[in-house]
Amino acid sequence: MSAADRLRQKMQRTKDGWNADDLRKLYEGFGFECREGGKHRICIHAAFRDIRTTIIRDGKVPAGYIQKALKHLDEVENRERLAP
């Protein structure tokens, strides 16, 4: 099990107490490319370019960001299963 998988499992158990760097590591661990934007990071999946999001750069992450990230990862997995 990868570090990103372990991080995902922990985030599924609790959505609170995470920071922006944890969220970046999660996205990058599942194939997203993150770059610096204005006040946020922009994360786009390498294979599914329409799956994209913005995340805060610093500090504590509100639970909504974690919920959204978990939904994005579910969507990536669904698409990978359906891919030829």
Secondary structure, DSSP 8 states (H G I E B T S, - for coil): --HHHHHHHHHHH--SS-BHHHHHHHHHHTTEEEEE-SSEEEEEESS-TT-EEEEESSSB--HHHHHHHHHHHHHHHHHHHH--
